[in-house]
Amino acid sequence: VMLSAFSCLPSFGAEVRPVNPIGDPGGFIKTVVPLEDSATMNAYLRAGSGPTLVLIPGTWGGFWRFEALIAALPESMSVAVLELRWQAGNVPPSLDMAMEQLADDSLRAIKAMKVGDFVIAGHSIGGMIAVEIAGRKIPGLVGAIPMEGWTHHTVVKTAFGGVVVNNLTPEEEAWRAADRAKGRRHLSEEQLGAIGRIWKGWNGYAGLERSTIPVLEIWGDRSAPRPNREALQIPDRANIEIGWIADASHLVLMEDSEEVARLVTAFMAKL
């Protein structure tokens, strides 16, 4: 039971109602999770077998970012999706935010869903949150899957020469612009600026050095020679493996969701 894993966190009531955000026949249960500073975040759970795969979207994302991935995963897999304190219409009550706080928020949401063993996963800033949590001793945490979750903001330069995305078709560029607008339009310029600075004040390397759980780092290779761990700023530890998505960039979930699903499914099966 996960309650003991978060005994250090205060309990809050949560509004729970059924939703069907991706048209899955089984649907997800949505929990609106109050946080300690009057903020809220959304958590969605589809119960299934094995450890629960907990997915956290990138900065300007929401549940929709994982629709294609979820559709490619086994229907029997237990899956949860978290929406951060500024996502899906939520507005942060403060401009003072840090990666450690977002990790605390995520653990509070996992507690509210009352899952058992879980794997923390996410894309972009969601992957960074997964790295932050991977370095903590959390009962029930059995794995982590950061997807393009940079250990430090300089990784884009040291590993990829500054290339974030590349080789997008006009249709993909249009999708990217619309997706970005969808995730930002409810926020003020001041809020957007504060959110955009969160990842620049954090370094997850020490957390990865402390980690003892299995970790799968998923990266797009930008159609270029694949950088080594030093360039990726990932410790050379036996518990950390790297999965590459050929010819993909930072937008691996859009560019090759099926290959991401294959890597995730294989990792979950080993657990």
Buried (B, 14 or more C-beta within 10 A) or exposed (E): EBEEBBEEBEEEEBEBEEEEBBEBEEBBBBBBBBBEEEBBBBBBBBEBEBBBBBBBBBBBBBBBBBBBBBBBBEEEBBBBBBBBBBBBEBEBEEEEBBBBBBBBBBBBBBBBBEBEBBBBBBBBBBBBBBBBBBBBEBEBBBBBBBBBBBBBBEBBEBBBEEBEBBEBEEEBEEBBEEBBEBBBEEBEEEBBEBBEEBBEEBBBBEBBEEBEBBBBBBBBBBEBEBBEBEBBBBBEBEBBBBBBBEBBBBBBBBBBBEBBBBBBBEBBEEE
